[in-house]
Amino acid sequence: MVKMIDVTKKYVLGEQVIIANDNVSFSVNEGELCVILGPSGAGKTTILNILGGMDVASSGQIIIDDKDITKFNSKQLTNYRRHDVGFVFQFYNLMPQLTALDNVEIASEIGKDPLDAKEVLISVGLKDRMHNFPSQLSGGEQQRVSIARAIAKNPKILLCDEPTGALDIETGKQILELLYNTSKNFNKTVIIVTHNQAIAEIADRVITVKNGHVASNKHQSKPKQIHEVKW
Ligand SMILES: Nc1ncnc2c1ncn2[C@@H]1O[C@H](COP(=O)(O)OP(=O)(O)OP(=O)(O)O)[C@@H](O)[C@H]1O
């Protein structure tokens, strides 16, 4: 369902050419939770940005549901970002002047087949906090809002860049559990980028990235449960 084939991304800075992704190939199935693991600078965020249509590959193909998004024009790419992809970031990126509910509704309204914003907020455990502003919520609660925002527009794929990076261990585990349940209950493909090895233990698939290329791609038939993971 999500397939990268020989994707290379080069950044040209004057005389300098930086190869952020070097012939990256992998695929992730529908409903899988995939962790892309690697050290700082390995090229993880670049992969996520290219998959999400926020950056363009220098070469290669990105097949999403049998369509090559590298062939999309800018309107098709905007539609793809709008309808097919949900993003979750390390620092939530919520709109501070809007309540949790409004933050989720504003995103769901642009979806073709959105889920009910209130129901999604209830499903992420925020039944009693949906009328609060982001500044009135803890980091973990804000991340739940941002996940609800991504889920509510009912995309095919959730792309998460260090979603637990700003959270303590326990809150981070709750967020991972939520992402795992999202992949299973909503049958979404969830891709998480992280440098935290422990997170990889809960994944259906672990893709390790080093110096811009895929060093390993492992399917885990029995991933660990969140409570078994230590970091
Ligand atoms: N816009 C850009 N212009 C030039 N170089 C870039 C740009 N974006 C990323 N790079 C370079 O590409 C390489 C991969 O960066 P990327 O952000 O994908 O790594 P990462 O694995 O996500 O790192 P981190 O975990 O630190 O976020 C790095 O060397 C980075 O400096």
Ligand as a Chemical Component Dictionary entry (heavy atoms), coordinates in Angstrom:
data_LIG
# 
_chem_comp.id                   LIG 
_chem_comp.type                 NON-POLYMER 
_chem_comp.pdbx_formal_charge   0 
_chem_comp.three_letter_code    LIG 
# 
loop_
_chem_comp_atom.comp_id 
_chem_comp_atom.atom_id 
_chem_comp_atom.alt_atom_id 
_chem_comp_atom.type_symbol 
_chem_comp_atom.charge 
_chem_comp_atom.model_Cartn_x 
_chem_comp_atom.model_Cartn_y 
_chem_comp_atom.model_Cartn_z 
_chem_comp_atom.pdbx_ordinal 
LIG N1  N1  N 0 16.377 21.430 3.464  1  
LIG C1  C1  C 0 17.572 20.859 3.586  2  
LIG N2  N2  N 0 18.652 21.396 2.972  3  
LIG C2  C2  C 0 19.855 20.800 3.073  4  
LIG N3  N3  N 0 20.105 19.676 3.744  5  
LIG C3  C3  C 0 19.084 19.102 4.364  6  
LIG C4  C4  C 0 17.773 19.655 4.329  7  
LIG N4  N4  N 0 16.952 18.855 5.056  8  
LIG C5  C5  C 0 17.717 17.859 5.531  9  
LIG N5  N5  N 0 18.998 17.997 5.125  10 
LIG C6  C6  C 0 20.122 17.101 5.422  11 
LIG O1  O1  O 0 19.763 15.787 5.050  12 
LIG C7  C7  C 0 20.263 14.844 5.996  13 
LIG C8  C8  C 0 19.096 14.024 6.539  14 
LIG O2  O2  O 0 18.276 14.888 7.341  15 
LIG P1  P1  P 0 16.956 14.373 8.078  16 
LIG O3  O3  O 0 16.338 15.534 8.762  17 
LIG O4  O4  O 0 16.129 13.600 7.125  18 
LIG O5  O5  O 0 17.584 13.365 9.152  19 
LIG P2  P2  P 0 16.889 12.683 10.426 20 
LIG O6  O6  O 0 17.308 11.270 10.412 21 
LIG O7  O7  O 0 15.438 12.955 10.429 22 
LIG O8  O8  O 0 17.601 13.464 11.602 23 
LIG P3  P3  P 0 17.012 13.935 13.061 24 
LIG O9  O9  O 0 16.721 12.668 13.810 25 
LIG O10 O10 O 0 18.160 14.697 13.647 26 
LIG O11 O11 O 0 15.804 14.764 12.800 27 
LIG C9  C9  C 0 21.017 15.626 7.040  28 
LIG O12 O12 O 0 22.386 15.635 6.704  29 
LIG C10 C10 C 0 20.436 17.035 6.904  30 
LIG O13 O13 O 0 21.380 18.017 7.291  31 
# 
loop_
_chem_comp_bond.comp_id 
_chem_comp_bond.atom_id_1 
_chem_comp_bond.atom_id_2 
_chem_comp_bond.value_order 
_chem_comp_bond.pdbx_ordinal 
LIG N1  C1  SING 1  
LIG C1  N2  SING 2  
LIG C1  C4  DOUB 3  
LIG N2  C2  DOUB 4  
LIG C2  N3  SING 5  
LIG N3  C3  DOUB 6  
LIG C3  C4  SING 7  
LIG C3  N5  SING 8  
LIG C4  N4  SING 9  
LIG N4  C5  DOUB 10 
LIG C5  N5  SING 11 
LIG N5  C6  SING 12 
LIG C6  O1  SING 13 
LIG C6  C10 SING 14 
LIG O1  C7  SING 15 
LIG C7  C8  SING 16 
LIG C7  C9  SING 17 
LIG C8  O2  SING 18 
LIG O2  P1  SING 19 
LIG P1  O3  DOUB 20 
LIG P1  O4  SING 21 
LIG P1  O5  SING 22 
LIG O5  P2  SING 23 
LIG P2  O6  DOUB 24 
LIG P2  O7  SING 25 
LIG P2  O8  SING 26 
LIG O8  P3  SING 27 
LIG P3  O9  DOUB 28 
LIG P3  O10 SING 29 
LIG P3  O11 SING 30 
LIG C9  O12 SING 31 
LIG C9  C10 SING 32 
LIG C10 O13 SING 33 
# 
